[in-house]
Amino acid sequence: MKFSTKNLRYGVIGVGMMGCEHIRNLVAIENCEVVAFADPHEPSRINAKMLVKSAVEYDDYQQMLQDENLDVVIIATPNHTHRIVLEACLRRGVHILVEKPVCINVTECREIIDIERQTHKAGRLVWVGLEYRYMAATSELIKEVESGTCGNLKMISIREHRFPFLQKVGNWNRFSKNTGGTLVEKCCHFFDLMTLLAHSAPVRVSASGAQDVNHLNEFYDEVRADILDNAFVIVDYQNGLRGMLDLSMFAEGSQNEQEICVVGDGAKIEALVTDSLIRIGRRASGRDGVVEKLVAQSSDVVQGFHGGASYVEHRRMQEKIRYGGESEVTLQDGLLSVAIGQAAHMSIAEGRIVKLAEILK
C-alpha cells in the first residue's frame, strides 16, 4: 500500500474567490502547505498573501511551475484559460485539482483527456472540482440512494433559485465565450450529480432558457453581457431515468438555494441546501410517514462557499495521493457535465431536442 507522511507542497494558479477558498482549507489541514501561488491580478495576490504569508507569489504561473518543487497544483483560473493551464500542469507531472468546468466545451475537454493519456504518470491524480458531491445534504442524499432507500430510481429534479452571478476580475464571467455559457459554468455541478445518481449515460437533452432579468444593461467595451439567467433543462438517460433542472438566478428571496429531489419506485428523497435538511418519504408509509433529519459536516470541517465541501474534497484527494487510488471525479466526469450543458445551450439556440451523440461524436 502506498503511503507518505511528507508534507504535500501545493501551488495555486488563480487566487480569486475560489482560489482563496482552497487556500483557507489547505491552511487548516495538517501535512500540507501552500508554498506558492500565481495570478496576474495584483489585488488578488495581495488577498492571497494575507492568507498564507510564507508562500512565494508569482504573476506568471509558468514561472511558478518552472521554479517550484510542487506535488499538487490547484487551477482556479477563469474557465476559458483552463485548457492551456491544464496542459502546462499535465506536462509538469504534478497532481491536479482543476475547478469546474474542466473546459468551456467538449472539444477542449477531449484535447485535455488526450494530453493526460500522453503524459500519464502512474499514481498521478487529475481531479475535477465538482464540489457539490461533497456538500453535507447532497452527500447524504447520494448515500441514501446508493443504499437502496428509493428502490429503483426513476426521476431526479434539481432546483437552483439563487442570486445573480457575482462580479469577477475583468468581468470575464459576463460573456458566454469565456464561461461556456451559464449551463456549463454554473450547472455542470447539477448535471454531474444527475449522472452520478443515474449510473447511466445521458442520451438526449431538451431545454428552454433566456436572459430575462440580469445584466441586460451591462456593457463592457460596448459589448452587452450575454449570460442566461434562467432555464429549464430535461436530460434523458440510457436506462430510462430522467433528470430535470430548474434554474433561476434572480430568486434571492429563496430560503434554500438548492432543492434536490429523487424519486424511485419505493421512496422519495429531498435534500435542501442551505437548510442542510434531508426529507425521506416512503410510498408504503404515505404522507404521515415522512421523516426529516438535519445533516452537517463533521466538526473539523472548514466551512466555505460550498458548506465545507471543498475541505472534504481536499481530504479525499489527499487520502488517494497518500494511500494510492483513483480520482473520484475524473476528467471524463467533467467532460460529461460540460457536454450536457453544451447540449442544453444548443437546444435553446436551435429550439429542438439534442442528442448527446451530436456533441460527443
C-alpha positions in Angstrom: 0.0 0.0 0.0 1.3 3.4 -1.0 1.7 5.8 1.9 3.7 9.0 2.5 3.8 11.2 5.6 5.7 14.1 3.9 4.0 17.4 3.6 2.3 17.8 0.3 3.5 21.0 -1.4 0.7 22.9 -3.1 0.8 25.6 -5.8 -2.4 27.6 -6.6 -3.0 29.1 -10.0 -5.6 31.8 -9.8 -6.3 33.3 -6.4 -9.7 34.9 -6.8 -12.7 33.9 -4.7 -12.3 30.1 -5.3 -8.5 30.1 -5.2 -8.6 31.8 -1.8 -11.2 29.3 -0.6 -8.9 26.5 -1.5 -6.0 28.2 0.4 -8.2 28.7 3.5 -9.0 25.0 3.5 -5.4 23.8 2.9 -4.1 26.1 5.7 -6.4 24.2 8.1 -5.2 20.7 7.0 -2.2 19.1 8.5 0.7 17.7 6.5 0.3 20.0 3.6 1.4 23.5 2.8 0.7 26.2 0.1 4.2 27.1 -1.0 3.4 29.3 -4.0 0.6 30.9 -5.9 0.3 32.7 -9.2 -2.1 35.3 -10.5 -1.6 38.3 -12.9 -4.0 40.4 -10.9 -2.1 42.2 -8.1 -5.1 42.8 -5.8 -5.9 39.1 -5.8 -2.3 38.3 -4.9 -2.5 40.7 -2.0 -5.6 39.0 -0.7 -3.9 35.5 -1.0 -0.8 36.7 0.7 -2.8 37.7 3.7 -4.0 34.0 4.0 -0.6 32.4 3.6 2.3 34.8 4.2 5.0 32.2 3.7 4.0 31.4 0.1 6.0 32.7 -2.8 3.9 34.8 -5.2 4.1 34.9 -8.9 2.4 36.9 -11.6 3.1 34.1 -14.2 2.0 30.6 -13.5 4.5 29.2 -16.0 7.3 30.7 -13.9 5.9 29.1 -10.8 5.7 25.7 -12.4 9.3 26.0 -13.5 10.7 27.4 -10.2 8.8 25.4 -7.5 9.0 21.8 -6.5 5.3 21.1 -6.3 3.3 18.0 -5.5 -0.2 19.3 -6.2 -1.4 22.2 -8.3 -4.9 23.8 -8.0 -6.3 25.5 -11.0 -8.9 28.2 -10.2 -8.5 30.5 -13.2 -11.2 31.8 -15.5 -12.9 29.0 -17.4 -11.6 29.9 -20.8 -8.0 29.6 -19.6 -8.4 26.1 -18.2 -7.3 24.4 -21.4 -3.9 26.0 -21.6 -3.2 25.9 -17.9 -4.2 22.3 -17.6 -1.9 21.3 -20.4 1.1 23.0 -18.7 0.3 21.3 -15.4 -0.2 17.9 -17.1 3.2 18.1 -18.8 4.8 19.0 -15.4 3.6 15.7 -14.0 2.0 17.0 -10.8 -1.3 16.0 -9.1 -4.0 18.4 -10.3 -7.3 19.7 -8.9 -9.0 21.8 -11.6 -12.0 23.8 -10.8 -15.2 23.2 -12.7 -15.9 23.3 -15.6 -12.9 21.3 -16.9 -13.0 23.4 -20.0 -15.6 25.5 -21.8 -16.6 22.9 -24.4 -16.3 19.2 -25.2 -13.6 19.8 -27.8 -11.3 21.3 -25.3 -12.2 18.6 -22.7 -11.3 15.9 -25.2 -8.0 17.6 -26.0 -7.1 17.6 -22.3 -8.1 14.0 -21.9 -5.8 13.1 -24.8 -2.9 15.1 -23.3 -3.5 13.3 -20.0 -3.1 10.0 -21.7 0.0 11.1 -23.5 1.6 12.4 -20.3 0.2 9.7 -18.0 2.2 9.0 -14.9 1.5 6.1 -12.5 -0.3 7.4 -9.4 -0.8 11.0 -10.7 -4.3 12.2 -9.9 -6.3 14.7 -12.0 -9.4 15.6 -10.0 -12.2 17.9 -11.2 -13.6 20.3 -8.6 -17.3 19.4 -8.7 -17.7 20.1 -5.0 -21.5 19.7 -4.8 -20.9 15.9 -4.4 -19.4 16.6 -1.0 -21.9 19.1 0.5 -23.5 17.6 3.6 -27.1 17.4 2.3 -26.2 16.1 -1.2 -23.7 13.5 0.0 -26.3 12.2 2.4 -28.8 12.0 -0.4 -26.3 10.1 -2.5 -25.7 7.6 0.4 -29.5 7.1 0.8 -29.9 6.4 -2.9 -26.9 4.1 -3.1 -28.2 2.1 0.0 -31.5 1.4 -1.9 -33.8 3.7 0.1 -35.5 4.8 -3.1 -35.8 1.4 -4.7 -35.2 1.7 -8.4 -34.5 5.4 -9.1 -36.6 6.9 -11.9 -36.6 10.7 -11.6 -34.2 13.4 -10.5 -35.2 17.1 -10.2 -32.8 19.8 -9.1 -34.0 23.4 -8.5 -31.4 26.2 -8.0 -33.0 29.5 -7.2 -30.3 32.0 -6.3 -28.7 35.4 -6.7 -27.1 36.6 -9.9 -23.6 35.8 -10.9 -21.0 37.6 -8.8 -18.6 40.1 -10.3 -15.3 38.7 -11.2 -11.9 40.2 -12.2 -12.2 41.9 -15.6 -15.9 40.8 -15.7 -14.9 37.7 -17.6 -17.9 35.8 -16.4 -20.3 38.2 -18.1 -19.7 36.5 -21.5 -20.6 33.0 -22.6 -17.5 32.8 -24.8 -15.5 32.9 -21.6 -17.6 30.8 -19.4 -19.0 28.2 -21.8 -22.5 29.6 -21.0 -24.4 29.5 -17.8 -25.5 25.9 -18.2 -21.8 24.9 -18.4 -20.3 27.3 -16.0 -22.9 27.0 -13.2 -24.9 24.0 -13.9 -22.2 21.4 -14.6 -22.4 20.8 -10.9 -26.0 19.6 -11.2 -25.5 17.6 -14.4 -22.7 15.8 -12.7 -25.0 14.9 -9.7 -27.6 13.7 -12.1 -25.2 11.4 -14.0 -23.6 10.2 -10.7 -27.0 9.2 -9.4 -28.3 7.8 -12.7 -25.5 5.3 -13.2 -26.2 5.7 -16.9 -25.1 7.7 -19.9 -27.1 10.8 -20.9 -28.6 10.5 -24.4 -30.9 13.4 -25.0 -31.3 17.0 -23.8 -34.1 19.5 -24.2 -34.0 23.0 -22.8 -35.7 26.4 -22.7 -33.9 29.4 -21.3 -33.2 33.1 -21.7 -31.5 36.2 -20.3 -34.6 37.9 -19.0 -33.7 40.0 -15.9 -29.9 40.2 -15.1 -27.1 42.1 -16.7 -29.4 43.4 -19.5 -27.9 46.9 -19.4 -24.3 45.8 -18.7 -21.8 46.7 -21.4 -18.1 46.0 -21.5 -16.1 47.6 -24.3 -19.5 48.3 -25.9 -20.5 44.7 -25.9 -23.5 43.6 -23.8 -23.3 40.8 -21.3 -24.9 37.7 -22.8 -25.3 35.1 -20.0 -28.5 33.3 -19.4 -30.2 33.9 -16.1 -32.9 31.2 -16.2 -33.6 27.8 -17.8 -35.5 24.5 -17.6 -33.4 21.5 -18.8 -34.5 17.9 -19.2 -32.0 15.1 -19.5 -32.9 11.6 -20.7 -30.6 8.7 -19.7 -29.9 5.5 -21.4 -31.5 3.4 -18.6 -34.8 5.4 -18.9 -34.2 7.7 -15.9 -34.9 11.4 -16.4 -33.4 14.4 -14.8 -34.7 18.0 -14.7 -33.0 21.3 -13.8 -35.0 24.4 -12.8 -32.6 27.4 -12.7 -33.4 31.0 -11.7 -30.6 33.5 -11.0 -33.0 36.2 -9.9 -34.5 34.5 -7.0 -32.7 35.9 -4.0 -35.8 35.5 -1.9 -35.4 31.7 -1.7 -35.0 30.0 1.6 -33.0 27.2 0.0 -30.6 27.9 -2.8 -30.7 24.3 -4.0 -33.5 21.7 -3.7 -32.6 18.2 -4.9 -35.4 15.6 -5.2 -35.0 12.0 -6.3 -38.0 9.6 -6.7 -37.8 5.9 -7.1 -40.4 3.1 -7.1 -40.0 2.8 -3.3 -39.5 6.3 -1.9 -38.8 10.0 -2.5 -35.8 11.8 -1.0 -35.3 15.5 -0.9 -32.1 17.4 0.0 -32.5 21.1 0.9 -29.5 23.4 0.8 -28.8 25.7 2.7 -31.1 24.3 5.4 -29.0 21.1 5.2 -32.1 19.1 5.6 -32.9 15.6 4.3 -36.6 14.5 3.9 -37.5 10.9 3.2 -41.0 9.7 2.3 -41.6 6.0 1.6 -44.6 5.1 -0.6 -45.7 2.5 1.8 -45.9 5.0 4.7 -47.7 7.8 2.9 -47.6 11.4 3.9 -47.8 10.8 7.6 -44.6 8.7 7.4 -42.3 11.4 6.0 -39.1 11.7 8.1 -36.9 14.7 8.3 -33.3 14.9 9.5 -30.7 17.7 9.7 -27.3 16.8 8.4 -23.9 18.5 8.9 -20.3 18.2 8.1 -18.1 16.9 10.9 -16.9 19.5 13.4 -13.4 19.7 11.9 -14.6 20.8 8.5 -13.8 24.4 7.5 -16.9 26.0 6.2 -16.6 27.9 2.9 -18.7 28.9 -0.1 -19.8 25.3 -0.5 -20.7 24.5 3.1 -17.4 22.7 3.8 -17.4 20.6 0.5 -14.1 22.0 -0.6 -12.5 20.9 2.7 -13.9 17.4 2.3 -12.8 17.3 -1.3 -9.2 18.1 -0.3 -9.2 15.5 2.4 -10.5 12.8 0.0 -7.9 13.8 -2.7 -5.0 13.7 -0.2 -6.1 10.3 1.0 -5.9 9.0 -2.5 -2.5 10.6 -3.0 -1.0 9.2 0.2 -2.6 5.7 0.1 -3.0 5.3 -3.6 -6.2 5.2 -5.6 -8.1 6.8 -8.5 -9.6 10.2 -8.7 -13.2 10.2 -7.5 -14.2 13.0 -10.0 -12.4 12.3 -13.3 -11.8 14.2 -16.5 -14.4 12.0 -18.1 -16.9 13.0 -15.4 -16.1 16.6 -16.1 -16.5 16.1 -19.8 -20.0 14.7 -19.4 -21.1 17.5 -17.2 -19.9 20.0 -19.8 -21.4 18.0 -22.7 -24.9 18.1 -21.1 -24.6 21.9 -20.6 -23.4 22.4 -24.1 -26.3 20.3 -25.5 -28.7 22.4 -23.4 -27.4 25.6 -24.9 -27.7 24.1 -28.3 -31.3 23.0 -27.6 -32.2 26.6 -26.5 -30.5 28.2 -29.5 -32.0 25.8 -32.1 -35.4 25.0 -30.4 -35.0 21.3 -30.6 -34.1 18.1 -28.7 -30.3 17.5 -28.9 -28.8 14.0 -28.9 -25.6 13.7 -26.8 -24.1 11.8 -29.8 -24.1 15.1 -31.7 -21.9 16.7 -29.0 -19.7 13.6 -28.3 -19.2 12.5 -31.9 
